Amino acid sequence: MRSPVVFTMTALAAIAAGLSACGGGEFGEAELTGAIGNFTFGDEVSAYHNTGLRGEVEFTHIVLVDRKIDCIDMGWTTNNYFFDPPRVKFPFAAVQFSWSAPVEESTYSLVAGDGPVDGWRIIAEDIPANADKEVDADTSEEGTVTLTSVSGGAMVGNFEALFADGNVSGTFTTSECRNVR
């Protein structure tokens, strides 16, 4: 039988590993201005990224959310919101940049079909109590995203994005989050 001290140390190590995998409780940083739909971006922002493989294709996502959301609750993200829109239980607005190719320090167009990155705006609102609701998502009409630093731990950059129902611009320094898929 394990002693309580060994069990406690093992449990603490597992919790620390789990937090590390999710960004360790760090929300990243972003300064955003603008609005999409009924949401206006303010001081409370979460800025995450993840890079991985989908089959043999490398992907990268950067997600900027209008409130503090723990990494563990970011599993709603997806590569394409038109084909499989996720259902969520809490309201938010987000801007997401999705690459289906390796990223590097560069400026990318957010015009659909104009390069390897898609710009998304994702809105979850009017969610019934004790229920969930499909997010509303749309791609950007124009804009750019510039990555000035790319590393596993953080991605730094700025962007300007125009959507059918608003525009958002700003700067970001992300925290890695494996739940961003």
C-alpha positions as CSV (number, residue, x, y, z in Angstrom):
1,M,0.0,0.0,0.0
2,R,1.3,3.5,-0.8
3,S,1.8,5.9,1.9
4,P,-0.3,9.1,1.9
5,V,2.8,11.2,1.2
6,V,3.7,9.3,-1.9
7,F,0.1,9.4,-3.2
8,T,-0.1,13.2,-2.5
9,M,3.2,13.8,-4.3
10,T,2.1,11.7,-7.3
11,A,-1.2,13.5,-7.4
12,L,0.5,16.9,-7.3
13,A,2.9,15.9,-10.1
14,A,-0.1,14.8,-12.2
15,I,-1.9,18.1,-11.6
16,A,1.2,20.1,-12.5
17,A,1.7,18.1,-15.7
18,G,-1.9,18.7,-16.6
19,L,-1.7,22.4,-16.1
20,S,1.6,22.5,-18.0
21,A,-0.1,20.8,-21.0
22,C,-2.9,23.4,-20.9
23,G,-0.7,26.5,-20.6
24,G,-0.2,26.4,-16.9
25,G,-3.0,28.8,-16.1
26,E,-1.6,31.5,-18.3
27,F,-4.1,33.3,-20.5
28,G,-1.6,35.0,-22.9
29,E,-2.0,38.7,-23.5
30,A,-3.7,40.8,-26.1
31,E,-4.8,44.4,-26.6
32,L,-7.8,44.4,-28.9
33,T,-10.1,47.1,-30.1
34,G,-13.3,46.8,-32.0
35,A,-16.5,44.7,-32.0
36,I,-18.1,41.8,-33.7
37,G,-21.8,41.2,-33.5
38,N,-23.0,42.4,-30.0
39,F,-19.6,41.9,-28.4
40,T,-17.0,44.6,-27.8
41,F,-13.5,43.6,-26.9
42,G,-12.1,45.0,-23.6
43,D,-9.4,44.3,-21.0
44,E,-10.3,40.7,-20.2
45,V,-8.8,38.6,-23.0
46,S,-7.5,35.1,-23.4
47,A,-4.8,34.6,-26.1
48,Y,-3.9,31.0,-26.9
49,H,-2.2,29.0,-29.7
50,N,-1.4,25.4,-30.6
51,T,0.5,23.7,-33.4
52,G,0.0,20.1,-34.2
53,L,-0.6,17.5,-36.9
54,R,-3.9,16.6,-38.5
55,G,-3.0,13.5,-40.5
56,E,0.2,14.6,-42.2
57,V,-0.8,18.3,-42.4
58,E,0.7,20.7,-39.8
59,F,-1.8,23.2,-38.4
60,T,-1.6,26.2,-36.2
61,H,-4.4,28.1,-34.5
62,I,-4.3,31.4,-32.6
63,V,-7.5,32.2,-30.7
64,L,-8.2,35.5,-29.0
65,V,-11.3,35.4,-26.7
66,D,-13.2,38.4,-25.2
67,R,-12.9,37.0,-21.6
68,K,-10.7,34.9,-19.4
69,I,-11.3,31.2,-20.3
70,D,-9.0,28.6,-18.9
71,C,-7.1,26.5,-21.4
72,I,-8.9,23.4,-20.2
73,D,-12.2,24.9,-21.5
74,M,-10.9,25.7,-25.0
75,G,-11.8,22.3,-26.5
76,W,-14.5,23.9,-28.6
77,T,-12.0,25.2,-31.1
78,T,-11.9,23.6,-34.5
79,N,-10.2,24.0,-37.9
80,N,-13.4,24.8,-39.9
81,Y,-16.5,26.1,-38.1
82,F,-18.7,25.6,-41.3
83,F,-18.4,21.8,-41.3
84,D,-18.7,21.0,-37.6
85,P,-19.7,23.9,-35.5
86,P,-19.1,23.1,-31.8
87,R,-21.7,23.6,-29.1
88,V,-20.8,25.6,-26.0
89,K,-22.3,26.4,-22.6
90,F,-21.1,29.9,-22.1
91,P,-21.2,33.2,-24.1
92,F,-18.2,34.7,-25.7
93,A,-16.8,36.3,-28.8
94,A,-13.4,35.2,-30.4
95,V,-11.2,35.8,-33.3
96,Q,-9.2,32.8,-34.6
97,F,-6.5,32.5,-37.2
98,S,-6.1,29.0,-38.6
99,W,-3.1,27.9,-40.8
100,S,-3.0,24.5,-42.6
101,A,0.7,24.9,-43.2
102,P,3.8,25.6,-41.1
103,V,3.9,29.2,-39.8
104,E,6.8,31.6,-39.8
105,E,7.5,35.2,-39.0
106,S,5.6,37.0,-41.8
107,T,2.5,38.9,-42.8
108,Y,-0.5,36.9,-44.0
109,S,-3.6,38.0,-45.9
110,L,-7.0,37.2,-44.2
111,V,-8.9,37.3,-47.5
112,A,-10.5,33.9,-48.0
113,G,-8.5,31.9,-50.6
114,D,-5.7,34.4,-50.6
115,G,-3.2,32.4,-48.6
116,P,-2.6,29.7,-46.1
117,V,-4.5,31.3,-43.2
118,D,-8.2,31.7,-42.5
119,G,-9.5,34.5,-40.2
120,W,-12.6,33.5,-38.2
121,R,-15.0,35.3,-35.9
122,I,-16.8,33.1,-33.5
123,I,-19.8,34.2,-31.4
124,A,-21.7,32.3,-28.8
125,E,-24.7,34.2,-27.3
126,D,-28.2,33.7,-26.1
127,I,-27.4,30.3,-24.6
128,P,-30.3,28.8,-22.7
129,A,-29.8,28.1,-18.9
130,N,-28.5,24.6,-18.3
131,A,-28.1,23.9,-22.1
132,D,-25.6,24.4,-24.9
133,K,-25.8,26.1,-28.2
134,E,-24.0,25.9,-31.5
135,V,-21.5,28.8,-32.1
136,D,-22.1,31.3,-35.0
137,A,-18.9,31.6,-37.1
138,D,-17.9,33.4,-40.2
139,T,-14.7,34.1,-42.1
140,S,-13.0,37.5,-42.5
141,E,-13.6,39.6,-45.5
142,E,-10.3,41.3,-45.5
143,G,-7.3,42.1,-43.3
144,T,-3.9,40.8,-42.3
145,V,-2.2,39.0,-39.4
146,T,1.5,39.5,-38.8
147,L,3.6,37.1,-36.8
148,T,6.7,38.9,-35.4
149,S,7.9,35.9,-33.2
150,V,7.0,32.2,-33.5
151,S,8.0,29.7,-30.9
152,G,6.5,26.8,-29.1
153,G,5.8,28.8,-25.9
154,A,4.4,32.0,-27.5
155,M,3.4,33.6,-30.7
156,V,3.6,37.3,-30.9
157,G,2.0,39.5,-33.5
158,N,-0.7,42.0,-34.6
159,F,-3.7,42.0,-36.9
160,E,-6.5,43.9,-38.5
161,A,-9.6,41.9,-39.5
162,L,-12.9,43.0,-41.1
163,F,-15.9,40.8,-40.8
164,A,-19.5,41.2,-42.1
165,D,-20.7,42.3,-38.7
166,G,-17.7,44.3,-37.4
167,N,-13.9,44.7,-37.2
168,V,-11.2,43.9,-34.7
169,S,-7.6,44.9,-34.5
170,G,-4.8,44.5,-32.0
171,T,-1.7,42.9,-30.7
172,F,-1.2,39.5,-29.0
173,T,1.3,37.3,-27.2
174,T,-0.2,33.9,-26.9
175,S,0.2,31.1,-24.4
176,E,0.4,27.5,-25.7
177,C,-2.8,25.5,-25.1
178,R,-3.1,21.9,-26.3
179,N,-6.9,22.1,-26.1
180,V,-6.9,24.5,-29.0
181,R,-7.4,22.1,-31.9
